[in-house]
Amino acid sequence: MAATGLAGDLQWWREHHGSADPAAMREVLSRLQAWKAQHDQDRAGQPGPFLKMVWDGIFGDDDGAVCDAIAELEAALQRAA
């Protein structure tokens, strides 16, 4: 069974890195950007620096992977244009 959601999008990008259809890349990029925007909004809503630190401890790896994938997808789409 294929992974879905954030994990599925990141797995898809790892598997199709550099050989994906631009339309599919734009679709995944859109979902990752939406995840990042929601993540940043949720983090900003954490009351106080301690809970922001806890948030980062829980979601920091996902956030980093999403930021990397967004940058790679944007670069790949620019090369494909």
C-alpha positions in Angstrom: 0.0 0.0 0.0 1.4 3.4 -1.0 1.8 6.0 1.7 -0.6 9.0 1.6 -0.6 12.5 2.9 2.7 14.2 3.7 4.6 11.0 3.9 3.3 9.9 0.5 4.2 13.2 -1.2 7.7 13.1 0.2 8.1 9.5 -0.8 6.8 10.2 -4.3 9.3 13.0 -4.7 12.2 10.8 -3.5 11.1 8.1 -6.0 10.5 10.4 -9.0 13.1 13.1 -8.3 14.2 14.4 -11.7 11.9 12.3 -13.8 8.5 13.4 -12.9 5.8 15.0 -15.1 5.7 18.8 -14.5 2.0 18.7 -13.8 2.5 16.1 -11.1 5.3 18.1 -9.6 3.1 21.2 -9.5 0.4 19.2 -7.8 2.8 17.8 -5.1 4.4 21.2 -4.7 1.0 22.8 -4.1 0.2 20.2 -1.3 3.6 20.6 0.3 3.3 24.4 0.3 -0.2 24.1 1.9 1.2 21.8 4.6 4.1 24.3 5.2 1.7 27.2 5.5 -0.6 25.3 7.9 2.5 24.1 9.9 3.8 27.7 10.3 0.3 29.0 11.3 -0.1 26.2 13.9 3.4 26.8 15.2 2.8 30.6 15.5 -0.4 29.8 17.5 1.6 27.9 20.2 1.5 29.9 23.4 5.0 30.8 24.5 8.5 29.8 23.5 8.5 26.5 25.4 5.6 25.1 23.4 7.1 26.4 20.2 10.3 24.5 21.1 8.2 21.3 21.8 6.5 21.9 18.5 9.8 22.1 16.7 11.0 18.9 18.5 8.0 17.0 17.2 7.6 18.4 13.7 11.1 19.7 13.0 12.2 16.7 10.8 9.0 16.9 8.7 9.4 20.7 8.4 13.0 20.3 7.2 12.1 17.6 4.7 9.2 19.7 3.3 11.3 22.8 2.9 14.0 20.8 1.1 11.4 19.1 -1.2 9.7 22.5 -1.9 13.1 24.0 -3.0 13.9 20.9 -5.1 10.5 20.9 -6.8 10.7 24.6 -7.6 14.2 24.2 -9.1 13.0 21.1 -11.1 10.0 23.1 -12.4 12.2 26.0 -13.4 14.5 23.6 -15.3 11.5 22.0 -17.0 10.1 25.3 -18.2 
